[in-house]
């Protein structure tokens, strides 16, 4: 899985877990933050969210 796919999975998982998305602005902020993380960090977040 490449970095972009990991970012997609993590963001979808976090939104699903919280059950809501506040705004497009908050979604973009989350995506920008996730894009700065390494693949290993993203995989760790996915494991924690499961």
C-alpha positions in Angstrom: 0.0 0.0 0.0 1.5 3.4 -1.0 1.4 6.5 1.1 -1.6 8.1 -0.6 -3.6 4.9 0.0 -2.6 4.8 3.6 -3.7 8.4 4.1 -7.1 7.5 2.4 -7.6 4.5 4.7 -6.6 6.3 7.9 -8.8 9.3 7.2 -11.8 7.1 6.3 -11.2 5.0 9.4 -11.1 8.1 11.7 -14.2 9.6 10.2 -16.0 6.2 10.5 -14.9 5.8 14.1 -16.0 9.3 15.1 -19.2 9.1 13.1 -19.1 12.6 11.8 -17.1 15.2 10.0 -17.2 18.7 11.3 -16.5 20.6 8.1 -14.5 20.5 4.9 -11.9 22.7 6.5 -11.4 20.2 9.3 -11.2 17.4 6.8 -8.5 19.2 4.9 -6.6 19.9 8.0 -6.7 16.3 9.0 -5.6 15.2 5.5 -2.7 17.7 5.5 -1.5 16.4 8.9 -1.8 12.7 7.7 0.2 13.5 4.6 3.1 14.7 6.8 3.3 11.3 8.6 5.4 8.4 7.5 4.0 5.1 6.3 4.9 3.5 9.6 3.1 6.1 11.6 0.0 5.8 9.4 0.0 2.0 9.8 0.2 2.4 13.6 -2.8 4.7 13.5 -4.7 2.2 11.4 -3.9 -0.5 14.0 -5.0 1.7 16.9 -8.3 2.6 15.1 -9.2 -1.0 14.5 
